[in-house]
C-alpha cells in the first residue's frame, strides 16, 4: 500500500486496533535493571583484584563491542535514506510485522496515516481533502449526512407540517369573500317566537378580508423561511459533528502511533540502562511520557465516542467509516464571490424570516385599520318559523350597512400599536442582513487563513519530524540528552496533531460558507430549494 506524506512514499502496516495499546511492565524492568547492575559492579570489582592488565583490556573491548552492537546504526552501504524516511529507526520496530532484537530494519514513515482500507491498514496523506474512492464500503460522506438530516430529521418533518398547515389557513382566509349562512332563533316573554335563516354576502369590509388573506400568505412565507432555518441549523450541527468525528478518529490514530513510538524508545533506553550506558532516570522519563500519551489517547477516544454518538443521534442510524471531504466540496473563488456579493443576504433564512415578519405586521395593520370603517353586506332573510300574529314578511333581501363606535376606537389603538411593531420588524431585517454578512465574511476569512496556515504547518511538521532523527543520532554520540530526544518526539507529534486541527478548521469554514451562502447543492446534489419569493398585495 502506498501513501504520500510530505512528498515521500512509504509502506506501512498496522494489524492491531490503534486504540488498543500494550502495557509495559515498569516494575519488572526497574528491578531487573538494578539486579543486573549490582551483579555487574560486583564482578568488575572482583576482576580488578584478580586478573592481570591484558585481561582487563580484553574485557573492556568486549563490553564496547556489545554496546556498539546494541546501538547499531543503519548500514553504511545505504548511502542515503529514501525520501519517505521522516522519522527515527528506533520507533519503527513496533510498526512492522514483528519486533526485532536490534534497532535496524526497514524504515517506515511513522506519521503516515490514511483512509481505512479493507485490511485495516492505516495511512494518512497530509493534504486538505480525501482521496478515498466513492465506492468504499460503508463510507459516509458529508453530502450523505446533510441529505439525510434535510429529509429525515423530526424537526424537518415538524416544519413541513407547519408549512402544510398554513395552506389550510390561506384557504380559510379566502372563504371570507364567499357568502355564508346565519341562523337565528328568538323567544319573547309573550311566547312569541321566530326562526330566521340569513344568507349574507359581504360586499365591503374596509379591506379586512384581503388583509386576512395577506396575513395568511405571509404566515406561509414565514413557515417556509423557518423550514430553511431548521434545515440550516441541522446542517451546521451535523457538519460540525461529522468534522469532529473525522478529527478525533485521525488524532486517535496519531496518538496510537505515538504510543508505539514511545514504547519502542522505552525498550531501547531500558537496554541501554541495563548495560550501564544510560542512567535509570531516563527509563522513568520515558515511562512518564508514555503514560501521558496513553492519557491523551483516551481523551481522544472519548471525544470520538461523544462526537460519533451525537452524529448518530442526528441521523438515527449507526456511523461507520467517515473521512475528510473530497476535493469536489471545495468552493471556487467565483462561488465565494457570489456568496459575499448578494446571494447570502437575498436567500438566507434570517432575512427571510425578518421579511416575513414585516409582511405579517403589514397585514395586521390593514386588519386593524379595517375596524375603523363600516361593514357593507347583502343579506337574504327567510322566516322558517313564526308565532301567530307576527306579520313580518316571510322573506326579504336587504342591503345592510353596519358600524360600531367601539370598533373605531379599538381599531385605531390597535393600528397604532401594530405600526410600532412594524418598525421593530424592519429593524430586525436590517440587523439580520448585517449578521449574515458578518457570518459569511468570517467564514471566508477563516477558510483562507486555514488554507495558508495548513501549508505553513506542513513545513513546520516536516522540520520537526526531521529534527527527531538528528537528535537521536546526536544522543547516541553524547551530544544530546535523552530528555531532548523525547521533547523532539513530542514536538513532532504535536505538529502533526495541529495539522489535523487546521484541516478541521478549513473544512468547517468551507462548509459553513456554503451553508450560510445558500449553495446547498454544492454539498449534496439532492439539496432542497431555498429560494423564496413573496409578492405583497
C-alpha positions as CSV (number, residue, x, y, z in Angstrom):
1,X,0.0,0.0,0.0
2,X,1.4,3.4,-0.9
3,X,0.8,6.7,0.8
4,X,2.0,10.2,0.3
5,X,3.3,12.3,3.2
6,X,5.3,15.5,2.7
7,X,6.5,14.4,-0.7
8,X,7.7,10.9,0.5
9,X,6.5,7.4,-0.2
10,X,6.4,4.6,2.4
11,X,4.9,1.2,3.1
12,X,3.2,0.9,6.5
13,X,1.1,-1.8,8.1
14,X,-0.9,-2.0,11.3
15,X,-2.6,-5.2,12.2
16,X,-3.9,-4.1,15.6
17,X,-6.6,-1.6,16.6
18,X,-5.0,1.8,17.0
19,X,-6.9,2.3,20.3
20,X,-5.6,-0.9,21.9
21,X,-2.2,-0.3,23.4
22,X,0.1,-2.7,25.2
23,X,1.4,-2.1,28.7
24,X,5.0,-2.2,29.8
25,X,6.0,-3.9,33.0
26,X,7.6,-0.9,34.6
27,X,8.3,-2.6,37.9
28,X,10.0,-5.7,36.4
29,X,12.1,-3.5,34.1
30,X,13.4,-1.4,37.0
31,X,14.0,-4.3,39.4
32,X,15.7,-6.4,36.7
33,X,17.9,-3.4,35.7
34,X,19.0,-2.8,39.3
35,X,19.8,-6.5,40.0
36,X,21.8,-6.8,36.7
37,X,23.9,-3.7,37.5
38,X,24.6,-4.9,41.1
39,X,25.9,-8.2,39.8
40,X,27.9,-6.4,37.1
41,X,29.5,-4.0,39.6
42,X,30.4,-6.9,41.9
43,X,32.0,-8.8,39.1
44,X,34.0,-5.8,37.9
45,X,35.3,-5.2,41.5
46,X,36.5,-8.8,41.9
47,X,38.1,-8.8,38.5
48,X,40.1,-5.6,39.3
49,X,41.9,-7.6,42.0
50,X,42.3,-10.9,40.5
51,X,43.1,-10.5,36.8
52,X,46.0,-9.1,35.0
53,X,46.0,-6.0,32.8
54,X,45.7,-7.8,29.5
55,X,42.5,-9.5,30.7
56,X,41.1,-6.1,31.8
57,X,41.8,-4.7,28.4
58,X,40.1,-7.7,26.7
59,X,37.1,-7.3,28.9
60,X,36.7,-3.6,28.1
61,X,37.0,-4.3,24.4
62,X,34.3,-7.0,24.7
63,X,31.9,-4.5,26.5
64,X,32.5,-1.8,23.9
65,X,31.7,-4.3,21.2
66,X,28.4,-5.3,22.9
67,X,27.4,-1.7,23.3
68,X,28.1,-0.9,19.7
69,X,26.1,-3.9,18.6
70,X,23.0,-2.8,20.6
71,X,23.2,0.7,19.3
72,X,24.0,-0.3,15.7
73,X,23.1,2.4,13.2
74,X,21.8,2.0,9.7
75,X,24.2,0.1,7.4
76,X,26.8,2.3,5.9
77,X,26.2,0.9,2.4
78,X,22.8,2.6,2.5
79,X,24.1,5.9,1.1
80,X,21.0,8.0,1.8
81,X,17.6,7.1,3.2
82,X,14.7,7.2,0.8
83,X,12.5,10.4,0.8
84,X,9.9,8.5,2.8
85,X,12.1,8.2,5.9
86,X,11.0,11.1,8.0
87,X,11.3,9.5,11.5
88,X,13.7,7.6,13.6
89,X,14.5,4.0,13.0
90,X,14.2,3.3,16.8
91,X,10.5,3.9,16.5
92,X,9.9,1.5,13.6
93,X,10.1,-1.9,15.2
94,X,6.6,-1.8,16.6
95,X,5.2,-0.8,13.3
96,X,6.5,-3.6,11.1
97,X,5.5,-7.3,11.1
98,X,7.1,-8.0,14.5
99,X,9.6,-6.9,17.0
100,X,13.3,-7.0,16.2
101,X,16.3,-7.6,18.5
102,X,18.2,-4.6,17.3
103,X,17.4,-1.1,16.1
104,X,18.0,-1.9,12.4
105,X,15.4,-2.9,9.8
106,X,13.2,-1.4,7.1
107,X,12.4,2.2,7.9
108,X,8.9,3.5,7.7
109,X,7.2,6.9,8.0
110,X,5.8,6.6,11.4
111,X,3.4,9.5,11.0
112,X,1.8,8.5,7.7
113,X,-1.8,7.6,8.3
114,X,-4.7,7.5,5.8
115,X,-8.1,6.1,4.8
116,X,-9.1,2.8,6.4
117,X,-8.7,0.0,3.8
118,X,-10.3,-3.4,3.9
119,X,-7.2,-5.0,5.5
120,X,-7.3,-2.3,8.3
121,X,-4.1,-0.8,7.3
122,X,-3.9,2.9,8.1
123,X,-2.4,5.7,6.0
124,X,-2.9,9.5,6.2
125,X,-1.9,11.9,3.5
126,X,-1.0,15.3,4.6
127,X,-3.4,17.1,2.3
128,X,-6.6,19.1,2.8
129,X,-9.0,16.7,1.1
130,X,-9.6,13.0,0.9
131,X,-8.7,10.7,-1.9
132,X,-10.9,7.8,-0.7
133,X,-12.8,6.2,-3.5
134,X,-16.5,6.8,-3.6
135,X,-17.3,3.1,-3.6
136,X,-15.5,2.5,-0.2
137,X,-17.8,0.1,1.8
138,X,-19.8,1.9,4.5
139,X,-18.1,5.2,3.8
140,X,-20.5,8.0,4.9
141,X,-19.7,11.2,3.1
142,X,-20.5,14.7,4.2
143,X,-23.1,15.1,1.5
144,X,-24.8,11.9,2.6
145,X,-25.1,13.2,6.1
146,X,-26.6,16.6,5.0
147,X,-29.0,14.9,2.6
148,X,-30.4,12.7,5.4
149,X,-30.9,15.3,8.0
150,X,-32.5,17.6,5.5
151,X,-35.1,15.0,4.7
152,X,-35.5,12.7,7.7
153,X,-34.9,14.6,10.9
154,X,-38.0,15.1,13.1
155,X,-37.6,18.9,13.2
156,X,-37.7,19.0,9.4
157,X,-40.9,16.9,9.5
158,X,-42.4,19.3,12.0
159,X,-41.6,22.3,10.0
160,X,-43.0,20.7,6.9
161,X,-46.3,20.0,8.8
162,X,-46.4,23.7,9.7
163,X,-46.0,24.7,6.1
164,X,-48.9,22.4,5.1
165,X,-51.0,23.9,7.9
166,X,-50.5,27.4,6.6
167,X,-52.0,26.3,3.3
168,X,-55.3,25.5,5.0
169,X,-55.1,28.9,6.8
170,X,-54.9,30.6,3.4
171,X,-57.9,28.7,2.1
172,X,-59.8,29.6,5.3
173,X,-59.0,33.3,4.9
174,X,-60.2,33.3,1.3
175,X,-63.6,32.0,2.3
176,X,-64.3,35.5,3.6
177,X,-65.1,36.5,0.1
178,X,-67.9,33.9,-0.2
179,X,-71.4,34.1,1.1
180,X,-72.2,32.4,4.3
181,X,-75.3,31.3,6.3
182,X,-76.6,32.6,9.6
183,X,-79.4,31.0,11.6
184,X,-81.1,32.9,14.4
185,X,-83.9,31.9,16.8
186,X,-85.7,34.3,19.2
187,X,-88.2,33.7,22.0
188,X,-90.1,36.6,23.6
189,X,-91.7,36.9,27.0
190,X,-95.2,36.8,25.5
191,X,-94.4,33.4,24.0
192,X,-93.8,35.0,20.6
193,X,-91.0,33.2,18.7
194,X,-89.3,33.3,15.3
195,X,-86.6,31.4,13.5
196,X,-84.8,33.2,10.7
197,X,-82.3,31.9,8.1
198,X,-80.0,34.6,6.6
199,X,-77.7,34.3,3.6
200,X,-75.0,37.0,3.8
201,X,-72.7,38.1,1.0
202,X,-70.0,40.6,2.2
203,X,-69.6,43.5,-0.2
204,X,-67.1,45.6,1.6
205,X,-65.3,45.2,4.9
206,X,-62.8,48.0,4.8
207,X,-60.1,45.8,3.4
208,X,-60.3,43.3,6.3
209,X,-60.8,40.1,4.2
210,X,-58.0,40.9,1.8
211,X,-55.7,41.8,4.8
212,X,-56.5,38.4,6.4
213,X,-55.6,36.6,3.2
214,X,-52.3,38.6,3.0
215,X,-51.6,37.7,6.6
216,X,-52.2,34.0,6.0
217,X,-49.9,34.1,2.9
218,X,-47.2,35.9,4.9
219,X,-47.6,33.2,7.5
220,X,-46.9,30.6,4.9
221,X,-43.8,32.5,3.7
222,X,-42.7,32.7,7.4
223,X,-43.2,28.9,7.7
224,X,-41.1,28.2,4.6
225,X,-38.4,30.5,5.9
226,X,-38.5,28.7,9.2
227,X,-38.1,25.4,7.4
228,X,-35.0,26.7,5.7
229,X,-33.7,27.9,9.1
230,X,-34.4,24.5,10.7
231,X,-32.5,22.7,7.8
232,X,-29.7,25.2,8.1
233,X,-29.3,24.7,11.8
234,X,-29.4,20.9,11.4
235,X,-26.8,21.0,8.6
236,X,-24.5,23.2,10.6
237,X,-24.8,20.9,13.6
238,X,-24.4,17.7,11.6
239,X,-21.4,19.0,9.6
240,X,-19.7,20.1,12.9
241,X,-20.3,16.6,14.4
242,X,-19.0,15.0,11.2
243,X,-15.8,17.0,11.3
244,X,-15.4,16.3,14.9
245,X,-15.7,12.5,14.3
246,X,-13.1,12.7,11.5
247,X,-10.8,14.8,13.6
248,X,-11.0,12.6,16.6
249,X,-10.6,9.4,14.5
250,X,-7.4,10.8,12.8
251,X,-5.9,12.1,16.0
252,X,-6.7,8.8,17.8
253,X,-4.6,7.1,15.1
254,X,-1.8,9.6,15.6
255,X,-1.9,9.1,19.4
256,X,-1.8,5.3,18.9
257,X,1.2,5.6,16.7
258,X,2.9,8.0,19.1
259,X,2.4,5.4,21.9
260,X,4.0,2.7,19.7
261,X,7.0,5.0,19.1
262,X,7.4,5.7,22.8
263,X,7.2,2.0,23.6
264,X,10.0,1.4,21.1
265,X,12.0,4.2,22.7
266,X,11.4,2.8,26.2
267,X,12.6,-0.6,25.1
268,X,15.8,1.0,23.7
269,X,16.6,3.1,26.7
270,X,15.9,0.2,29.0
271,X,18.5,-1.9,27.2
272,X,21.0,1.0,27.4
273,X,20.3,1.4,31.1
274,X,20.8,-2.4,31.7
275,X,24.2,-2.1,30.1
276,X,25.1,0.9,32.2
277,X,25.2,3.3,29.2
278,X,22.3,5.4,30.3
279,X,21.1,6.4,33.8
280,X,17.9,4.7,35.3
281,X,16.2,8.1,35.4
282,X,15.9,8.0,31.6
283,X,13.7,5.0,31.9
284,X,11.4,6.9,34.3
285,X,11.3,9.8,32.0
286,X,10.2,7.6,29.0
287,X,7.6,5.9,31.2
288,X,6.2,9.2,32.2
289,X,5.9,10.3,28.6
290,X,4.3,7.0,27.7
291,X,1.7,7.4,30.4
292,X,0.9,10.9,29.3
293,X,0.5,9.7,25.7
294,X,-1.9,7.0,26.9
295,X,-4.0,9.6,28.7
296,X,-4.0,11.7,25.5
297,X,-5.2,8.6,23.6
298,X,-8.1,8.0,26.0
299,X,-9.1,11.7,25.8
300,X,-9.1,11.5,22.0
301,X,-11.1,8.3,22.2
302,X,-13.7,9.9,24.5
303,X,-14.1,12.8,22.1
304,X,-14.5,10.4,19.2
305,X,-17.2,8.4,21.1
306,X,-19.1,11.5,22.1
307,X,-19.0,13.0,18.6
308,X,-20.0,9.8,16.9
309,X,-22.9,9.3,19.2
310,X,-24.1,12.9,18.5
311,X,-23.8,12.3,14.8
312,X,-25.7,9.0,15.1
313,X,-28.5,10.7,17.1
314,X,-28.9,13.3,14.2
315,X,-29.0,10.6,11.6
316,X,-30.8,7.9,13.7
317,X,-28.5,5.3,12.3
318,X,-25.1,3.9,13.0
319,X,-22.0,5.7,11.7
320,X,-19.1,3.5,10.5
321,X,-16.4,5.0,8.2
322,X,-16.0,8.7,7.7
323,X,-13.3,10.7,6.1
324,X,-12.3,14.2,5.2
325,X,-14.5,15.7,2.4
326,X,-13.3,15.2,-1.1
327,X,-11.9,18.0,-3.3
328,X,-15.2,18.5,-5.1
329,X,-16.7,20.1,-1.9
330,X,-14.2,22.9,-2.0
331,X,-15.8,26.2,-3.1
332,X,-14.3,28.1,-6.0
333,X,-13.4,31.7,-5.9
334,X,-16.3,32.6,-8.2
335,X,-18.7,30.8,-5.8
336,X,-17.3,32.6,-2.8
337,X,-17.6,35.9,-4.5
338,X,-21.3,35.2,-5.3
339,X,-21.9,34.4,-1.7
340,X,-20.2,37.6,-0.5
341,X,-21.9,39.7,-3.1
342,X,-25.6,39.2,-2.6
343,X,-26.6,35.6,-2.6
344,X,-26.3,35.0,1.1
345,X,-28.2,38.2,2.0
346,X,-31.0,37.5,-0.5
347,X,-31.7,33.8,0.2
348,X,-30.5,33.3,3.8
349,X,-33.3,32.3,6.3
350,X,-32.6,35.1,8.7
351,X,-33.5,37.9,6.3
352,X,-36.3,35.7,5.0
353,X,-37.8,35.4,8.5
354,X,-37.5,39.1,9.1
355,X,-39.1,39.9,5.7
356,X,-42.0,37.5,6.5
357,X,-42.5,39.2,9.9
358,X,-42.7,42.5,8.2
359,X,-45.3,41.2,5.8
360,X,-47.3,39.8,8.7
361,X,-47.2,43.1,10.6
362,X,-48.3,45.0,7.4
363,X,-51.2,42.7,7.0
364,X,-52.2,43.1,10.6
365,X,-52.0,46.9,10.2
366,X,-54.6,46.6,7.4
367,X,-56.8,44.3,9.6
368,X,-56.7,46.8,12.4
369,X,-57.4,49.7,10.1
370,X,-60.4,48.0,8.6
371,X,-62.1,48.1,12.1
372,X,-62.4,51.9,11.7
373,X,-64.7,51.6,8.6
374,X,-68.3,50.3,8.4
375,X,-69.2,46.9,7.0
376,X,-71.4,46.6,3.9
377,X,-73.2,43.3,3.0
378,X,-76.1,42.0,1.1
379,X,-78.4,39.8,3.1
380,X,-81.3,37.5,2.2
381,X,-83.6,36.6,5.1
382,X,-86.2,33.9,5.3
383,X,-88.6,33.1,8.2
384,X,-88.6,29.4,8.9
385,X,-91.0,29.6,11.9
386,X,-93.0,32.5,13.5
387,X,-95.7,32.9,16.1
388,X,-99.3,33.7,15.3
389,X,-100.0,37.4,14.8
390,X,-96.4,38.0,13.5
391,X,-96.8,39.9,10.3
392,X,-93.0,40.1,9.4
393,X,-92.5,39.1,5.8
394,X,-91.6,35.5,5.2
395,X,-88.5,36.5,3.1
396,X,-86.7,39.7,2.2
397,X,-83.5,40.9,0.5
398,X,-81.6,43.7,2.3
399,X,-78.6,45.9,1.8
400,X,-77.0,46.2,5.3
401,X,-74.6,48.8,6.5
402,X,-73.1,48.2,10.0
403,X,-70.8,50.4,12.1
404,X,-70.0,50.2,15.8
405,X,-68.3,53.1,17.6
406,X,-66.3,50.9,19.9
407,X,-64.7,49.2,16.9
408,X,-63.5,52.5,15.7
409,X,-61.7,53.4,18.9
410,X,-60.3,49.9,19.5
411,X,-59.2,49.6,15.9
412,X,-57.4,53.0,16.0
413,X,-55.4,52.0,19.1
414,X,-54.6,48.6,17.6
415,X,-53.5,50.3,14.4
416,X,-51.0,52.5,16.3
417,X,-49.6,49.5,18.3
418,X,-49.1,47.4,15.2
419,X,-47.3,50.3,13.5
420,X,-44.7,50.3,16.3
421,X,-44.2,46.5,15.9
422,X,-43.8,47.0,12.2
423,X,-41.0,49.5,12.8
424,X,-39.3,46.9,15.1
425,X,-39.6,44.2,12.4
426,X,-38.0,46.5,9.8
427,X,-35.0,47.0,12.2
428,X,-34.8,43.2,12.6
429,X,-34.4,42.9,8.8
430,X,-31.6,45.4,8.8
431,X,-29.8,43.6,11.6
432,X,-30.3,40.1,10.1
433,X,-28.7,41.3,6.8
434,X,-25.7,42.6,8.8
435,X,-25.5,39.4,10.8
436,X,-25.4,37.3,7.6
437,X,-22.8,39.4,6.1
438,X,-20.7,39.1,9.2
439,X,-21.1,35.3,9.3
440,X,-20.1,34.7,5.7
441,X,-17.3,37.2,5.8
442,X,-15.9,35.5,9.0
443,X,-16.2,32.0,7.4
444,X,-14.5,33.3,4.2
445,X,-11.6,34.8,6.2
446,X,-11.2,31.6,8.4
447,X,-11.2,29.4,5.3
448,X,-8.4,31.4,3.6
449,X,-6.4,31.7,6.8
450,X,-6.7,28.0,7.5
451,X,-5.5,27.2,4.0
452,X,-2.4,29.4,4.3
453,X,-1.8,28.0,7.8
454,X,-2.0,24.5,6.6
455,X,0.9,24.8,4.2
456,X,2.9,26.6,6.8
457,X,2.2,23.9,9.4
458,X,3.1,21.2,6.9
459,X,6.6,22.8,6.6
460,X,6.8,23.1,10.4
461,X,5.9,19.4,10.7
462,X,8.4,18.4,8.1
463,X,11.1,20.2,10.1
464,X,10.0,18.8,13.4
465,X,10.0,15.2,12.1
466,X,13.4,15.5,10.5
467,X,14.7,17.0,13.8
468,X,13.9,13.8,15.6
469,X,16.4,11.8,13.6
470,X,19.0,14.4,14.1
471,X,18.5,14.5,17.9
472,X,18.6,10.7,18.1
473,X,21.9,10.5,16.2
474,X,23.4,13.2,18.4
475,X,22.1,11.4,21.5
476,X,24.0,8.2,20.5
477,X,27.3,10.1,20.4
478,X,26.6,12.0,23.6
479,X,25.8,15.4,22.2
480,X,22.1,15.5,23.1
481,X,20.3,14.5,26.3
482,X,17.6,11.8,26.5
483,X,15.1,14.4,27.5
484,X,15.8,16.4,24.4
485,X,15.1,13.3,22.3
486,X,11.7,12.8,24.0
487,X,10.9,16.5,23.6
488,X,11.7,16.3,19.9
489,X,9.4,13.3,19.5
490,X,6.6,15.2,21.3
491,X,7.0,18.3,19.2
492,X,6.8,16.2,16.1
493,X,3.6,14.6,17.3
494,X,2.1,17.9,18.3
495,X,2.9,19.4,15.0
496,X,1.0,16.6,13.2
497,X,-1.9,16.9,15.6
498,X,-2.0,20.6,14.7
499,X,-2.2,19.7,11.0
500,X,-5.4,17.7,11.8
501,X,-6.8,20.7,13.7
502,X,-6.1,23.0,10.8
503,X,-7.8,20.6,8.3
504,X,-10.8,20.5,10.5
505,X,-11.0,24.3,10.7
506,X,-10.6,24.6,7.0
507,X,-13.4,22.2,6.2
508,X,-15.6,23.6,8.9
509,X,-15.2,27.1,7.5
510,X,-15.7,25.9,3.9
511,X,-18.9,24.1,4.9
512,X,-20.3,27.0,6.9
513,X,-19.6,29.3,4.0
514,X,-21.5,27.0,1.6
515,X,-24.4,26.6,4.0
516,X,-24.8,30.2,5.0
517,X,-24.2,31.2,1.4
518,X,-27.2,29.0,0.4
519,X,-25.2,27.0,-2.0
520,X,-26.5,23.7,-0.6
521,X,-26.4,22.0,-4.0
522,X,-22.6,22.2,-3.8
523,X,-22.7,19.9,-0.8
524,X,-25.4,17.5,-1.9
525,X,-27.0,17.0,-5.3
526,X,-30.4,16.4,-3.9
527,X,-30.4,19.5,-1.6
528,X,-33.9,21.2,-1.2
529,X,-34.6,24.5,-2.8
530,X,-34.1,27.5,-0.6
531,X,-35.2,30.4,-2.8
532,X,-38.4,32.1,-1.6
533,X,-40.4,34.9,-3.2
534,X,-43.2,36.8,-1.7
535,X,-45.4,39.3,-3.6
536,X,-47.2,41.7,-1.2
537,X,-50.8,42.6,-2.1
